[in-house]
Amino acid sequence: MSQLPGSAVPLGTAPPAEAIPRTDVPAAPAPPAAQRVLPLRHPGRWIVTALVLVLVAQIAHGLVTNPFYQWDRFSYWFLRPTVLDGLLITLEVTLFSAVLGLLGGVLLALGRLSPSPVLRAVSWVYTWLFRSVPLIVVLLFLYNFSALYRTLSVGVPFGPSFFTFDESRLATDMAVAVVGLSLNEAAYASEVVRGGLLSVDQGQHEAAAALGLPLRYRFTRIVLPQALRSIVPNYVNQLIGLVKGTSLVFYVSLLDLFGTVQSMGSTYPGDIVPLLLVATAWYLILTSVVSVVQFYVERYYARGALRTLPPTPLQKVRGGLREARARVRRETAT
């Protein structure tokens, strides 16, 4: 059989199928490295972000350029000894009221959960009463308490008293402020604690009882650690409200941070706005510190409930730096 010159296929023989180029076969896809991934566009998100940035820039510009704020007077008053003394009183009132209010709230919560109808009724009435009455009314009532009871005594009801003391000597401005805030705080803290205790799954109680664990051990080692995951964030919110609520003690003649600012504003009427900004800045600092403490406490009690703990701010910064370095390396390599 003859063969054309330069041809590898004899004449009269059909070429093999693999030797015929096919035009109906699609081209092979490009390797993944050569493909370009197009992200999903969110024009609405960019528009809202731009509007928010414009508003923030306008607010910042107004704060910096408006002479009405008198930032030079703000820096003058910010660390004055008078303001720092008021800040110290605010911290003392907050600390004492938070501790006493939490202890009272725990007792009230246990009373609400007690099988005794008397304890349940008394705890419910106390919580209902102090959650219904404004804090300023409680403080003013305690401030004028000596007009109702000049002397207090401890003894047998409707019988002889063991000892008597003058109420006006004990009712100092600090005592009135701490007692009033503690009474009010205990009512709200009791609901926080009770809600946290009720949030623990009933199976945990049944499993602890099936193991024969004592009631006290069950509460301190099994129920309470799980309840704290719910109690801590809610009570810290109450604590932040308590920090701001201390500003009301000014009305019972206790010069805390807000009272000092009010007093100095009356003496220096031209510095009212800078003084209010000083109080605002200090309250922001105090609530920010409480929020940071809340984060770490929540992170501590989240162990065992989450597979991975939330990163700390320092860990977020380190992770962002690592991602930035990796992005730079990828861009330089390409």
GUVEXDREN-544325 format. One line per field, with one value per residue: z, y, x of N, C-alpha, C in turn; residue in three letters. Coordinates in steps of 0.1 Angstrom, whole numbers. Layout:
N
nup: [Z	...] $
nnorth: [Y	...] $
neast: [X	...] $
caup: [Z	...] $
canorth: [Y	...] $
caeast: [X	...] $
cup: [Z	...] $
cnorth: [Y	...] $
ceast: [X	...] $
rest: [Ala	...] $
END
This chain:
334
nup: [0	-9	2	12	8	36	53	79	77	59	24	18	43	72	94	128	156	177	164	150	152	175	176	192	219	250	262	285	320	336	357	394	405	385	382	389	418	423	446	464	459	479	477	493	519	517	512	535	553	544	550	578	585	576	593	618	614	612	638	653	643	651	679	682	671	681	701	724	740	754	758	769	795	803	804	825	848	849	864	889	924	938	921	920	946	948	929	942	964	949	940	964	974	953	955	981	980	959	969	992	981	963	981	995	974	968	991	989	965	971	991	975	961	981	999	1019	1026	1039	1036	1008	1004	1018	1005	979	982	991	968	949	961	962	936	925	936	929	929	938	955	976	986	995	1014	1033	1040	1055	1075	1102	1111	1114	1131	1158	1176	1177	1186	1199	1207	1224	1204	1211	1237	1263	1255	1245	1240	1231	1206	1191	1161	1144	1148	1135	1109	1088	1059	1041	1050	1046	1018	1010	1022	1010	982	983	993	971	951	958	953	925	920	931	913	891	901	907	882	870	885	879	852	850	838	845	846	856	883	889	883	901	925	921	924	950	963	987	996	999	986	961	953	954	938	915	906	910	896	869	868	871	845	834	853	856	832	833	859	858	841	858	876	862	859	885	890	876	889	913	911	921	948	954	961	987	1001	998	984	957	926	906	923	932	907	902	923	919	894	902	915	896	871	844	836	834	813	806	831	832	810	821	842	826	811	832	841	818	817	841	836	814	824	841	821	808	828	830	806	809	831	821	801	816	829	808	801	792	783	758	727	717	733	734	717	733	735	730	717	695	682	677	660	638	630	621	599	583	577	563	541	529	521	503	483	475	465	443] $
nnorth: [-12	21	52	85	110	120	114	96	78	51	52	51	41	48	75	72	77	94	110	128	162	175	196	200	197	211	237	231	239	268	266	267	287	306	316	342	354	368	391	393	420	448	473	489	486	500	526	532	530	551	573	571	576	602	615	610	623	649	653	650	671	693	690	696	721	739	766	768	745	748	735	740	747	724	706	719	714	687	670	682	685	688	676	651	642	641	621	599	596	588	563	549	548	534	509	499	498	481	456	452	453	431	409	412	407	381	368	375	362	335	334	338	314	296	269	278	295	320	332	334	351	375	381	385	408	427	429	438	462	479	479	494	519	550	556	581	589	570	577	603	598	583	602	619	604	606	623	608	587	593	579	546	513	481	451	431	427	449	449	451	470	462	479	513	537	568	579	599	602	580	582	594	613	597	571	572	574	550	530	536	532	505	491	496	484	457	447	446	431	407	396	392	372	352	346	337	313	298	294	272	240	216	190	189	194	171	151	156	152	124	114	116	138	163	190	216	213	207	231	250	239	229	240	269	277	273	289	314	321	333	352	370	388	401	412	429	449	460	470	489	507	513	528	551	558	567	594	606	609	634	648	642	656	647	651	638	628	640	658	674	686	700	717	732	743	761	779	787	799	803	780	758	740	729	716	698	682	671	655	637	625	611	594	578	566	551	533	520	507	489	474	462	445	429	415	398	383	370	356	339	323	311	289	255	257	268	259	273	299	334	357	379	415	421	397	399	421	411	390	405	418	396	387	410	410	385	391	411	396	378	395	406	383	377] $
neast: [9	5	21	18	43	60	39	25	5	-8	-21	-55	-62	-80	-73	-63	-86	-77	-59	-73	-82	-105	-133	-154	-149	-148	-125	-99	-102	-87	-59	-64	-48	-46	-72	-95	-110	-140	-152	-183	-204	-213	-230	-248	-238	-214	-222	-237	-215	-199	-216	-217	-190	-187	-205	-192	-168	-177	-187	-164	-149	-165	-162	-135	-130	-149	-151	-167	-165	-141	-114	-90	-96	-108	-85	-73	-90	-92	-74	-75	-71	-95	-114	-104	-107	-135	-139	-127	-145	-167	-157	-154	-181	-193	-179	-185	-213	-217	-206	-222	-247	-246	-243	-267	-284	-279	-288	-315	-322	-319	-338	-361	-361	-364	-380	-396	-426	-427	-402	-401	-422	-414	-390	-400	-417	-399	-382	-401	-409	-385	-377	-397	-398	-382	-347	-338	-358	-356	-331	-335	-355	-341	-323	-338	-346	-342	-361	-383	-376	-360	-344	-330	-336	-327	-342	-368	-397	-424	-417	-392	-362	-328	-306	-301	-296	-286	-299	-291	-264	-253	-262	-245	-235	-221	-229	-257	-257	-245	-261	-286	-281	-272	-295	-312	-297	-296	-322	-323	-301	-308	-327	-310	-292	-310	-321	-298	-293	-316	-311	-294	-292	-318	-310	-284	-288	-302	-283	-262	-276	-281	-256	-252	-242	-235	-258	-247	-222	-231	-242	-221	-200	-211	-236	-234	-209	-217	-239	-228	-219	-241	-248	-226	-223	-248	-249	-227	-236	-255	-237	-224	-245	-248	-224	-230	-253	-244	-241	-264	-261	-253	-276	-280	-262	-236	-205	-196	-181	-198	-212	-191	-184	-207	-207	-184	-190	-210	-195	-176	-190	-184	-171	-187	-194	-168	-163	-185	-177	-154	-164	-179	-158	-144	-164	-167	-142	-143	-165	-154	-132	-146	-159	-138	-129	-151	-150	-127	-135	-158	-146	-130	-150	-161	-147	-147	-173	-172	-155	-133	-118	-128	-107	-83	-79	-52	-44	-60	-48	-22	-29	-40	-17	-2	-18	-16	12	14	-3	12	35	24	16	41	53	39] $
caup: [0	-11	13	8	14	48	60	87	76	45	17	19	57	80	105	142	162	185	155	144	162	177	179	201	232	257	267	299	329	340	371	404	408	375	383	397	426	424	458	463	461	488	476	504	530	515	513	550	560	541	557	592	586	574	606	628	611	615	652	658	639	660	692	683	667	687	713	735	749	763	761	778	809	806	809	838	858	848	875	900	937	942	913	923	959	945	922	953	971	940	940	977	974	944	960	993	976	950	977	1001	972	958	992	997	963	969	1001	984	955	978	997	965	957	993	1001	1030	1020	1045	1030	995	1004	1022	994	967	986	991	955	943	966	958	921	921	941	923	938	945	966	986	992	1003	1026	1043	1045	1064	1084	1117	1115	1118	1142	1163	1182	1173	1197	1196	1218	1221	1199	1221	1250	1267	1245	1251	1239	1222	1201	1184	1147	1137	1148	1125	1096	1081	1044	1034	1054	1039	1004	1008	1025	1000	970	986	993	958	942	962	947	911	920	934	901	883	907	906	868	867	891	871	839	850	834	856	846	864	897	891	882	913	935	919	929	965	967	997	990	998	976	948	950	953	928	902	901	910	884	856	869	869	831	831	863	855	823	837	870	854	836	870	882	854	863	899	889	872	899	925	909	929	962	956	967	1002	1006	996	972	949	914	901	933	931	895	903	932	912	884	908	919	884	861	830	834	836	802	808	842	828	802	830	848	815	808	843	841	807	821	851	830	805	833	845	809	806	839	826	795	813	839	812	794	826	832	795	799	792	775	744	722	716	740	726	718	741	726	726	708	682	676	671	648	627	624	613	587	574	572	553	529	522	515	491	472	470	458	430] $
canorth: [0	33	61	98	114	128	110	84	69	46	56	41	38	59	79	69	88	103	118	139	172	177	210	201	195	224	239	227	251	273	262	276	299	316	320	354	353	381	391	398	435	453	488	495	487	510	539	535	532	565	583	571	582	616	620	609	634	662	654	652	685	702	689	702	735	747	772	767	734	753	723	744	747	710	701	725	708	672	664	691	677	688	667	637	639	637	608	589	593	580	549	543	545	523	497	495	495	469	444	450	450	417	400	412	401	366	363	376	352	323	335	336	300	288	262	285	305	333	338	337	363	386	384	391	421	436	432	446	476	487	481	503	532	556	557	594	589	562	585	614	592	579	614	625	593	610	630	598	579	600	569	533	504	466	444	423	435	453	446	459	471	459	491	523	547	580	576	610	600	570	585	603	614	585	560	573	571	536	522	537	525	490	486	496	475	444	443	443	420	394	390	387	360	342	342	328	300	291	290	260	229	208	177	191	192	156	143	158	145	110	110	117	150	172	201	227	210	208	245	258	234	225	250	282	280	274	301	327	325	342	362	380	399	409	420	440	459	466	477	502	516	518	538	563	561	574	609	611	611	648	653	640	664	641	657	628	634	649	668	684	693	709	728	741	750	772	789	792	797	803	767	748	730	720	707	686	673	664	644	628	617	602	583	570	558	541	523	513	497	478	466	453	434	420	407	388	374	362	347	328	313	304	276	243	259	271	252	282	311	346	363	391	426	419	386	404	430	402	383	414	421	385	387	420	405	374	397	417	385	373	406	407	371	377] $
caeast: [0	14	20	22	56	58	27	27	-7	-9	-32	-67	-64	-85	-64	-69	-95	-70	-51	-82	-85	-119	-136	-166	-145	-145	-112	-96	-103	-75	-56	-69	-39	-48	-85	-97	-122	-147	-160	-197	-204	-223	-230	-255	-230	-204	-229	-239	-202	-195	-224	-213	-177	-189	-211	-182	-158	-183	-188	-150	-145	-171	-156	-121	-130	-159	-145	-176	-161	-130	-106	-79	-101	-109	-73	-70	-98	-93	-66	-74	-73	-109	-121	-99	-113	-148	-137	-124	-157	-175	-152	-158	-195	-196	-173	-193	-227	-217	-204	-234	-259	-245	-246	-281	-291	-278	-297	-329	-325	-321	-351	-371	-360	-366	-393	-404	-434	-425	-390	-404	-431	-407	-381	-407	-422	-387	-378	-411	-409	-374	-377	-408	-395	-370	-335	-337	-368	-350	-320	-341	-362	-331	-316	-347	-351	-341	-373	-393	-371	-348	-336	-333	-334	-327	-348	-379	-408	-434	-411	-380	-351	-315	-298	-307	-286	-291	-299	-284	-249	-249	-267	-237	-238	-216	-237	-269	-255	-241	-273	-296	-277	-272	-309	-318	-290	-299	-334	-320	-291	-315	-333	-299	-288	-321	-322	-286	-295	-326	-306	-287	-301	-323	-303	-273	-292	-305	-271	-255	-283	-279	-243	-252	-234	-242	-265	-238	-212	-238	-244	-208	-191	-217	-246	-229	-200	-225	-248	-220	-218	-252	-249	-216	-225	-259	-246	-217	-244	-260	-226	-222	-256	-245	-214	-236	-263	-238	-243	-276	-258	-252	-288	-280	-251	-223	-198	-189	-176	-208	-214	-179	-185	-218	-203	-174	-197	-217	-184	-170	-201	-179	-165	-197	-193	-156	-165	-193	-169	-145	-172	-182	-146	-141	-174	-164	-130	-147	-173	-146	-125	-155	-162	-126	-129	-162	-146	-119	-143	-166	-137	-126	-160	-165	-139	-156	-186	-168	-144	-122	-121	-127	-93	-81	-75	-38	-43	-66	-38	-12	-35	-41	-4	2	-25	-10	25	11	-8	24	44	17	17	54	56	32] $
cup: [0	1	8	15	26	56	67	85	61	38	18	33	65	92	118	147	170	177	149	154	163	182	188	215	239	262	282	308	333	354	381	407	398	375	392	404	427	436	455	467	470	488	487	516	529	516	528	557	557	549	572	594	584	587	617	626	614	631	658	655	648	674	693	680	674	700	725	745	758	767	770	793	813	811	822	850	859	860	887	913	941	934	917	937	957	938	933	961	962	940	953	978	965	949	971	988	967	959	985	992	967	969	995	986	963	979	997	974	961	986	987	961	969	993	1011	1024	1026	1038	1016	994	1007	1011	982	970	986	977	947	948	961	943	916	925	934	934	945	956	978	994	1001	1015	1037	1049	1056	1074	1098	1121	1119	1130	1147	1170	1177	1184	1192	1208	1214	1216	1210	1235	1253	1256	1252	1251	1229	1218	1192	1169	1139	1137	1138	1111	1090	1066	1037	1037	1047	1024	1002	1011	1015	987	972	986	979	949	946	955	932	911	923	922	891	888	905	892	864	873	883	858	838	847	845	857	854	879	899	891	895	925	934	924	944	970	977	990	988	987	962	943	946	941	915	897	900	898	871	856	867	855	827	841	860	845	827	849	867	848	847	876	875	857	877	899	885	882	911	923	917	943	965	963	982	1008	1006	983	966	937	908	910	933	918	896	912	926	901	889	911	907	872	847	827	835	825	804	820	839	819	811	837	838	812	819	844	829	810	831	845	820	813	837	833	806	816	835	815	800	823	831	805	803	828	819	793	801	785	761	740	721	724	731	728	726	731	721	716	694	675	669	659	636	621	616	600	577	568	561	540	521	515	503	479	466	462	444	421] $
cnorth: [12	43	74	102	123	125	97	74	65	51	46	37	50	63	75	81	98	113	129	149	174	191	212	199	208	225	235	239	255	268	272	288	310	322	333	353	367	381	397	412	438	468	495	497	498	524	542	537	547	575	583	578	597	622	620	621	647	664	657	667	695	702	697	717	744	753	771	756	738	741	727	743	732	703	706	717	693	665	673	682	677	677	652	633	634	623	597	586	585	565	542	539	534	509	491	490	483	456	442	446	436	407	400	406	386	361	364	366	339	322	332	321	291	281	269	295	319	339	342	350	376	391	391	405	431	439	440	460	484	488	491	517	538	557	570	595	581	570	596	609	589	592	621	615	597	618	621	590	586	590	555	524	489	459	435	431	437	450	455	459	469	471	500	533	557	578	587	609	590	574	597	603	602	573	560	569	556	527	523	530	510	484	486	485	460	439	439	431	406	388	385	374	349	337	334	314	292	287	277	248	220	194	177	188	177	148	144	151	129	105	111	128	158	184	213	225	211	222	252	252	230	236	264	285	281	286	314	331	334	354	373	391	408	418	431	452	467	475	490	512	521	529	551	567	568	590	614	613	626	654	650	645	657	645	646	636	644	660	679	692	704	721	738	749	762	783	795	790	797	789	756	737	722	711	696	677	665	652	633	619	607	591	573	561	547	530	514	503	486	469	457	442	424	410	395	378	365	352	335	318	307	291	264	244	262	263	260	295	324	352	376	402	425	408	391	413	421	395	392	417	409	384	398	416	394	380	404	407	380	383	407	395	371	388] $
ceast: [9	12	25	35	53	46	30	16	-7	-22	-43	-70	-69	-76	-71	-77	-87	-61	-60	-85	-100	-122	-148	-162	-142	-130	-110	-96	-89	-72	-61	-61	-42	-62	-86	-110	-128	-155	-174	-198	-216	-224	-237	-246	-219	-210	-232	-226	-197	-203	-220	-200	-178	-195	-200	-172	-164	-184	-174	-145	-152	-166	-142	-122	-139	-153	-154	-172	-149	-121	-94	-83	-104	-96	-69	-77	-97	-86	-65	-77	-87	-117	-117	-105	-128	-148	-135	-137	-167	-170	-156	-172	-199	-191	-182	-207	-227	-215	-217	-246	-258	-248	-261	-289	-290	-287	-312	-332	-327	-334	-363	-372	-362	-379	-402	-413	-432	-413	-393	-413	-423	-397	-388	-412	-410	-383	-388	-411	-398	-372	-388	-405	-382	-359	-334	-347	-362	-339	-326	-349	-352	-324	-325	-353	-351	-353	-384	-389	-358	-339	-340	-329	-335	-332	-359	-391	-419	-430	-399	-369	-337	-306	-304	-295	-293	-289	-291	-269	-245	-252	-258	-240	-233	-225	-250	-268	-253	-254	-283	-293	-277	-286	-315	-311	-293	-312	-331	-310	-298	-321	-322	-294	-298	-322	-310	-288	-305	-321	-298	-296	-305	-315	-290	-276	-295	-293	-263	-263	-282	-266	-242	-244	-241	-248	-255	-228	-218	-239	-231	-200	-198	-227	-241	-219	-207	-234	-241	-218	-230	-253	-239	-219	-237	-256	-236	-225	-250	-249	-223	-233	-254	-234	-220	-247	-257	-239	-255	-272	-255	-264	-289	-267	-238	-217	-190	-184	-186	-211	-203	-180	-196	-214	-193	-180	-205	-207	-178	-181	-196	-173	-175	-195	-180	-157	-174	-186	-159	-152	-176	-170	-143	-152	-172	-152	-135	-155	-165	-137	-134	-158	-150	-126	-140	-158	-137	-126	-151	-158	-132	-137	-166	-157	-148	-169	-183	-156	-132	-126	-120	-113	-94	-78	-61	-37	-49	-55	-27	-17	-36	-27	1	-5	-19	3	23	6	3	33	37	18	31	58	50	37] $
rest: [Met	Ser	Gln	Leu	Pro	Gly	Ser	Ala	Val	Pro	Leu	Gly	Thr	Ala	Pro	Pro	Ala	Glu	Ala	Ile	Pro	Arg	Thr	Asp	Val	Pro	Ala	Ala	Pro	Ala	Pro	Pro	Ala	Ala	Gln	Arg	Val	Leu	Pro	Leu	Arg	His	Pro	Gly	Arg	Trp	Ile	Val	Thr	Ala	Leu	Val	Leu	Val	Leu	Val	Ala	Gln	Ile	Ala	His	Gly	Leu	Val	Thr	Asn	Pro	Phe	Tyr	Gln	Trp	Asp	Arg	Phe	Ser	Tyr	Trp	Phe	Leu	Arg	Pro	Thr	Val	Leu	Asp	Gly	Leu	Leu	Ile	Thr	Leu	Glu	Val	Thr	Leu	Phe	Ser	Ala	Val	Leu	Gly	Leu	Leu	Gly	Gly	Val	Leu	Leu	Ala	Leu	Gly	Arg	Leu	Ser	Pro	Ser	Pro	Val	Leu	Arg	Ala	Val	Ser	Trp	Val	Tyr	Thr	Trp	Leu	Phe	Arg	Ser	Val	Pro	Leu	Ile	Val	Val	Leu	Leu	Phe	Leu	Tyr	Asn	Phe	Ser	Ala	Leu	Tyr	Arg	Thr	Leu	Ser	Val	Gly	Val	Pro	Phe	Gly	Pro	Ser	Phe	Phe	Thr	Phe	Asp	Glu	Ser	Arg	Leu	Ala	Thr	Asp	Met	Ala	Val	Ala	Val	Val	Gly	Leu	Ser	Leu	Asn	Glu	Ala	Ala	Tyr	Ala	Ser	Glu	Val	Val	Arg	Gly	Gly	Leu	Leu	Ser	Val	Asp	Gln	Gly	Gln	His	Glu	Ala	Ala	Ala	Ala	Leu	Gly	Leu	Pro	Leu	Arg	Tyr	Arg	Phe	Thr	Arg	Ile	Val	Leu	Pro	Gln	Ala	Leu	Arg	Ser	Ile	Val	Pro	Asn	Tyr	Val	Asn	Gln	Leu	Ile	Gly	Leu	Val	Lys	Gly	Thr	Ser	Leu	Val	Phe	Tyr	Val	Ser	Leu	Leu	Asp	Leu	Phe	Gly	Thr	Val	Gln	Ser	Met	Gly	Ser	Thr	Tyr	Pro	Gly	Asp	Ile	Val	Pro	Leu	Leu	Leu	Val	Ala	Thr	Ala	Trp	Tyr	Leu	Ile	Leu	Thr	Ser	Val	Val	Ser	Val	Val	Gln	Phe	Tyr	Val	Glu	Arg	Tyr	Tyr	Ala	Arg	Gly	Ala	Leu	Arg	Thr	Leu	Pro	Pro	Thr	Pro	Leu	Gln	Lys	Val	Arg	Gly	Gly	Leu	Arg	Glu	Ala	Arg	Ala	Arg	Val	Arg	Arg	Glu	Thr	Ala	Thr] $
END
